[in-house]
Amino acid sequence: MSNRNGFKHNGSYPNGSGVNGFHINRAGAKADLSCRIAGIDSINPFWLASAPPTDKKYNVVRAFEAGWAGAVWKTVGPEPPVINVTSRYGAHFDAGRGIVGFNNIELISDRPLDVNLREIEECRREWPDRVIIGSMMAPMDEQAWKDIAVALANAGVHGIELNLGCPHGMCERGMGSAIGQVPDFVEQTTRWVREAVNLPVFTKLTPNITDILVPAEAAKQGGAHAVSLINTVNSIVSVDLDAMAPTPTVDGKGTHGGYCGSAVKPIALNMVAEIARHAETRDLEISAIGGIGTWRDAAEFIALGANGLQVCTAAMLYGFRVVDDMIDGLQAYMDEKGYRTLEDFRGRAIPNTVDWNQLNMSYDLKAHISEDKCIDCGRCFIACEDTSHQAIEITAQEDGSRRFTVVEEDCVGCNLCQHVCPVPDCIDMRPVDNGEAPVTWPEHPLNPQRQAAE
């Protein structure tokens, strides 16, 4: 199979199924990656998020050929058409010029609504085993929400995602996060779409809010079948110190944009976990978004309760074939652990995700440095000596090298040394039997509230 540019697809598809019923034998694969979210069956949990990669049929078809199970079509809105600017992207780099985080100031689809609807309909007809979700936004106008929702439904989408999170450009027009940051608006827009169409509704939540449970509960009250999160984080990714303007710059000026990529994964994991573990929202199904680029990222979100996954930045940085590694890695992990389906480990980390007050304050760890693996860089010593608890000693050796040793009585088990060490597994944290019974802060004898109660 080849596309119009002549690049050949190698015929490898997830779960042993190819295009148009062609069967691919994935020898040795045992784990079943199929999932179900908001009543929608998906051949694997990997969907493309609403963004440039889902802007048109050509992109979506290439993604389906690569093995993606679904796509959330780039957000459509009311006429008149959107006008985008150039440039649109910024990046936050590490020291090796790897992209840690990505920033964009792109708006919703700038293509005519009827063109998007026609291409959605064509993709649905040509790819019946793949999922297409229609993403939409509008101002706080009931008829606008209902009209676009009906148009998407008539195009044949499996479900509708309400984009209530875009933190730039559209929010200045009373859309996106301007709605998502107001719980009453979240509930109302969700309710309008539920009234207009008989399709699963995904309410996409903004992370630019103090407590994610508040809009999640509002979405639930409005009748959402699922929530998608997180949308991008409001940000200025960097400043051009020559132009003296935020990047990306547009004719010498810049603005705040939406931050995404691996850097936002910790924020997304926390917000997904909050929804999954609280009684008021735990029955909401979750389409998790935010920094998913590897099978391990995917597994972590599923372990915290995600029913499905959406990916954008990884596809933009590495291409659609990145899904191969995610599929193969997730299956290998599940095979190793004996998980036959995603449901076998979905949410397993939730019981162990607790408030700080529920942690065992008697648990004790000490750092241990492997002499065999140590490369004598001294980073552990510098970090501990300058900024921590002065718990690492240096001993000069006869050959001119240095030996680094942890002073256990001074080590508080913070594990800073382990994180700064450039050598994998050179420093490990070992439990110490201190003879103390497990105790949480509410039970701790030094807790003033307990003392007052006694």
N, C-alpha and C positions, 0 to 999 in steps of 0.2 A: 504494500500500500504506500502510495507517495502523494504528497501534496503538490500544489501548483508550483512550488519552488524547487521541486525535484528531490527534496529530502525524503529518504525512505524510513518508514516505520518498521521496527524489527518484529512486529507481531506479538509482542509480549504484553499481556493484559492481566489485570488483577483477577483473582478467583477463578482462573482457568477459563474465562469467557472472553471472546474477542468481538469484533464488530460483526453485526448482522448474523449472529448465531455461530460464527466460526469458533471452534473449540480449541483452546490452547491448553496443553497438558503441563501443569507446573509440578514437576516431579518432586516429591518429598514435602510439599506444602500441605499442612494439616489445618492450620488455624483458619477459621471462617471470619473474614473481615466485614461481612455484610452487617448492616445496622438498620435501625428504624427510628426516625425522629419525626415527631408531630404527625404520626400516621403515614409517613412517606418512607418507602423502602429504598435503600441505597446499596449498591454492590460493594462499596467500601465507605469508610467515614470521611474521605477526603473530597471536599468541595472547594472550588475557587470562590473566594470572597468577592463581593461586589466592588469592582475597581477596574483600572485599565485592562487587566488581563481578560475581563469579561465584557469588553466594550462592544464587541461585534461577533457575528456568526463565525467569521474566519478564525478568530482567537479561540472561541469556545470549541469549535470542531477540532482544532489542533490539540486542545486540552483533553478532549474525550478520546482522541486517538492515542494520547500518551497514557491514558488509564485513569484520569480523574473521574470520579463517580458523579459529580454534579457541578453546577455553576450557579452562582447567584448573579444574575445579569446586572450590569452596571446600572446604578440608580437612574430611573427616569423621573421626570417631574412635569409640571404644567408648562404649556407654551407661554411666553415665547422661548425660543431655543437659548441655551446657555452659550456664552462666549468664554472660552478659556484663554489664559495668558501664557506667555513663555518668558523665562523657563518656569518649570513647575516642581522640580524635585530638588531636595537637599539631602545630605547624608552626614551622619556622625560616624567618624572613623576611629579605629583603634590605632595603635602605634605601627602596625604592619599594613595599614590601609585596608584592613578588613572592615566591612560596613557593620557597625553595631546597631545603628538605628537609621531609619529612613523617614524622610519628611516630604509631604506633598502639599501643594496649594491648588491642586486640580479640583474642579467642581464636578457635578454630576454629568451625565451624558450630554454631549453637545450635538448629538445626532437627532433628527426629527423622530418624534414618538412613533409615527406610523412605520418608519424604517425598522426601529427596534422591535416593534410588535411583529412585523412580518418575519424578521429573522428568528425571533423566538419561536414562532409557529413552525418555521422550517426545521429548526434544530429539534424540536419536540417530535416532529414527524420522522426525521431521519435517524434519530437516536432514542428509540423508545425505552431503552433500558437505563438511560441516564436522567438525572434530576436537573430540572431548571426551575429556579426560584426567581420571581420577579421582584426587584427592589424598587421602591418608590419613595418619594417625599413630596410634600406640598405644604403651603402655609396653613394656618389654622382656619381652614374653610371646609366644612363638611362635604359639600358637593365636589370640591376638587379631589379630596381623598377618595371619595366613592367612585368618581368617574374614572380615575386612573386605575383603581383596583379592579373595576369591572373590565376595563380594556385589557389589563394584564391577564385576567382570568379567561377572557375570550380568546387570548392568544395561546392558551393551553398550559400555562405554568402550573407546576405542582403545588406551589404555595407562594405567599407574598411576604416579603420582608419590608418592614417599615423603617426607613433610615431616619432615626431620630438622634443621630450622633455626630454628623459632620460638623467639625468645629471651626470651619473657615469658609468664608464666601457665602455659603447658603444660610448660615446662621444670621448673617447681617441682613438677610432678606426675610427673617422670621421663620426659617425652616431649620432642619437638622437639629443641632444641639440647642437651639433656641426653644425648641419644643421638648427635646429629651431631658432638659434640666428642670422642667416644670412637671411634677408628677400628675397634676390634673390634666395637662395636655397629653401626656403619655397615655393615660387611661382613655381619654376621649378619642384620640386618633385611632387607638387600637379598637375601640368599640365601633367607630364609624366603619372601619374596614370589615370587621366581623359581621356587621349588619348588611354590608354590600355584597359580599361574596361568600360562597360556601367552600372555602379553601383553608388549609392550615395557614395561620398567621404567625410570623416571627417578628417580634418587636426588638429592634436593634438598639441596644442601650449605649449611652455615652459614658465613658469613664471620667469625664470632666465634672465630677459631682462628689460630694463628701461621702455619702453612704449609698452604695449600689443597691442595697435592699429596698430603698424608697422607690426608685423608678421600677424595679423588678416587681414589687407588690402592686404598683399602679398598672403595669402591663397585665398582671394576672387579673386584677379587677376588671380590666377592659376586655378580658376574654382571650388573651394571647394563648396560643397553643405551645409556644416556645419563645425563649429569648435568645438573641444573638449578642454576644459580647466577647471582646470589647471593640468599640469603634476607636478611631485614632485619638491620641492624646494631644491636647492643644500645646503647641510648642513653637519656639524659635530655635532652629537646629544649630545655627552658627551665625557669626557676623563677619562679613567681608571687611577687614580692617583697612583696606585701601579705598573701597567705595564707601565705607562707613554706612553699611546697610545690611539688614538681615539677609541671609541666603535661603532659598534662591532669590536672586534679584531680578526685578522687572524694570528695565530702564532706570536703574539707579536706586530703586526703592524695593523694600521687602515687607513681608507681613507674617503673621503667625500662621502656622499650618498644622496638619495632622501628622503625629509621630507614630511610627509603627516599626515592625521588625523585631529582632530578637531582644532588643532593649526593653520592650514593653511586656514581654512574656511574664515577668514576675507580677506585674500589676494585673494582668489578665488572669493568671492562676489564682491570685487572691480573690478577685471578684467572682470568678466562677465558683470557687469554694464557698464563699459567703452565701451565695444563692443556694448551692446544693446542700448546705448543712443546716440551714435555718428552717424551722417548721413552717413559717409563713410562705416560703418560696420553694421548698424542696421538691414540690410536685411539678414545678415548671421544668419542661425539657430545655436543654441547653445546646445551642450551636456555638461552640467555643472558637474564638478568634483572638489572635495576638501573639506573634512571634513563633508560630509553629513552622519549623523548617526541617526537622528531623523526626525519625520514628520515636525517639525518646520524648521529644516535646509532645507528640501526639499521645503517647501512652500516659504521660503525666496529666494531661487534661482529662483523659478518659478516667484515670484513677480518681480524679477529683469530681467525677460525676457527669462529664460531658457526654451527650448522646451522639453528637456528630462534631465535625471539625471544619473550619474554613481557613484557607491559606491564601495569602496575597504576596507579601514581600518576597518570600523565598522563591516563588515562581518568577517574579520580576527580576531577581538577581541571578538566578541559575537556570531559568527556563522551565518548561512544563515537565521535562523528564525527571525533575527532582522528586516527583511522586513515586517513581520506581523505587528509590532508596527508602522512602517512607513506608511503602507497602511491604517491601521485602524485609526491612528491619523490624516492623511491627509484627509480621508473621513469625519471624525467627524468634523474637522475644516471647511471643505467646506460646510457640512450640516448646521453647526451653522451660517455661513456667508451667506448662500443662494446661494453658487456657485454650479451650476450643473455640469460644466466641468472645466477642468484646464484652458481653454482659457478664462473663465470668470474673472480670476484674474491674468493671466500671463501678466507680464510687467506693472502691475498697480503701482509699486513703481518707475518706470522709470521717470515719470514727476516730481516726488519729489526728484530725485537724481540729484543734481546740483553742480556746482562749488562753492567753498567757497564764492566767491565774490557775489553770488546770495542769500546768507542767509540774513534774516532780523536782522539787528544789533540792533534794538530797542526792540526786544523780551526779556522779563525779567522773570526769574524764581527765586524763593527762596526756600530753603530747609525747611522742616517741620518734626520734630521728634515726633513720637507718644509715649506719656508717657506710655500708656497701653502696648505697645509691647517692649519697651526698656528693655534690660537685664543688663544695667549698665556696659557694657564692656569697654566703653570709647574709642573705636577705632575711632569713628567719630571725637572726640575731638583731639586725637593725630594726626590724619591725617591733620585736618584743622589747628591746632595750629603750627605744625612743618613744614608743606609743602605747606600750602595754604594761607588763608586770615584771620585767627584768628577770625572766625565768630561764634564760638560755646562757650557758657559759661557753667561752672559747678556750680551748687548750691547744697550745702550739705543739706540733709533732716534730720528731727528729728529722723527718724528710722535708720539713718546711711547710707542710700543709697544716690545716687547722681542723680540730675536732669540735663539733658542736654538741653539747649535752644539755638536756632539759633538767632543771632543778625542780623536782616534783613538788617540794613543799611550797615553792613560789608559783608554780603553774596553776592557773585558775581554769584551764580547759577551754579557753575562749576560741581556740583553733585559728587565730589570725596567722600564725606561722605556717600552718598547713595550706592556707589559701595563697600566701605570697610565694611559697616554694615553687620553683619552676619545674621540678622533677616529679612526675606522677608517682604517688605512693611512697615517696621518700619520708614523708611525715604522716603518721597515723595517730588517731586519737583512741586511747585504750581506757576502757572502764576500770575504775578503782573501787574496791570494796571498802567503803569507809565506815561500815557498820551501822549506818543511819537508816532508819525506816523511811520509806517513801512519804513525802509530805508536800502538799500544795500550799500556795500562799494563804488561802483562807484558813487552813489548818495550822499554819506556822505559828509557833509561840511568840515570835516577834511582831506578828501582825497586830497593829494597834486596835483594829476592830475586834479581833478575837479577845485581846486583853480587856477591852472595855466590856465585852459581853460576859466575861468571867468575873 
